[in-house]
Amino acid sequence: MADAPVFPPPFPKDFLWGASTSAYQIEGAAEADGRAPSVWDSFCRLKGRVDNGDSGDVACDHYHRMPDDVALMRDLGLEAYRFSVSWPRVLPRGRGVPNEKGLDFYDRLVDRLLEAGIEPWLCLYHWDLPQALQDLGGWANRDSAGWFADYAALCARRYGDRVKRWATFNEFSVFTLFGYAFGWGAPSIADRATHLAVIHHVNLAHGAGVDTIRALVPGASIGAVHSVQPMRPESDRPEDVEAAALFDEHWNWAFPDPQLRAHYPPRIAQAIEPFVKPGDMARIARPLDWFGLNHYAPVYGRRDDSLIWGFGFGSPPPEMARTDIGWPYDPGCFRDTLLDLTRRYRLPIYVTENGFGTKAAETPDAEGRVADTARVTYLRDYTAAMADALAAGADVRGYFVWSLLDNFEWGGGYGTRFGIVRVDFETQARIPKDSARWYADLIRQSSEQG
């Protein structure tokens, strides 16, 4: 990795630059103003499941510090902000009577963003299913598609006069695999039949959500956010090659293929067939306006008989460059993924997450500066790869860095930092890192030269 904090080639003038967060990872205020527990609140109470026993109870306290955080976004020159709504904050029981105080928080957030000239991108689901719905079976219950449609309708009616960019779900494959197959995330289940049912019901919920938003929000631009990280076998042993091929279908294609091609990928299709009823695929494959891509690195798969599907995460080749948290460093893979997705689905792509994680505390120096040089280099290399993809024909319309703030990183707790703004979790002080200043300069350069 080189050190020079230079910029990639110019982007089109209308290219959109933003940042992403999610409700459970930054809001805190876990019991404030009528919010009820989510499956992640429950998971964090399980001993040993989250590093250091951390939880999202306080997180970045964004619920109370939102105006200051929007001011930070404005000062950085962000053009868009992707956030998620906390389902248990606006519907504490998951359905039924809404929570007015919870709804009001997002009213205030949206209004602040618009006043700052920042376009709000609202994601309905970023993993925080109300625990009350999990008690009824959660996503394993086919009724969950209707629950989600009702929740989408509540948000569409409340915010659709001001919010025109909508995403149904964030990273379908990650929360379903980790939560229902590996047992590593909420709600900590590892069962094949349950996992298959969840895949199909979440796809049904997505389709129902698209139709609901389309009907209630005139001029809505609707997409879904997928984690697409090309899958490579750890070795050329036949068992690793086959395991990686099955892992690839679960990780990369179990959701975008049915949503955009109206069929499941071949290795999954037969197993999931018992859960599919007549007309389901048409309910899932609803017209979309854009494809949301979360991409960090290629994934290496291997045979692992300790896990229910017989596949697991392998190791990259020892010679491959890695980030501080051990993820492969491969900007070329990012470029190729953008080109492949353009050909495969023929939708405009917005990169809705990409960023650099570190285990370092990234403490400020004597002058108060946080010199996160490795993150600056990562962002330079990956945005340059994105520019290369654009030049080669990829239909990329925007980029959202992950993440605006250091936050609660799921099973990693607060020990991993992805933010371009440092958060001191004891004082809640925010300090823009060098990467934030670099990103602000990139946005300004893009506006001036595009």
Beta strands, then each sheet from edge to edge (+ up, - down):
strand 1: 16-20
strand 2: 80-84
strand 3: 119-125
strand 4: 165-170
strand 5: 221-227
strand 6: 231-233
strand 7: 290-294
strand 8: 299-303
strand 9: 311-313
strand 10: 349-353
strand 11: 396-402
strand 12: 421-423
strand 13: 430-432
sheet 1: 1+ 2+ 3+ 4+ 5+ 7+ 10+ 11+ 1+
sheet 2: 6+ 8+ 9-
sheet 3: 12+ 13-
end
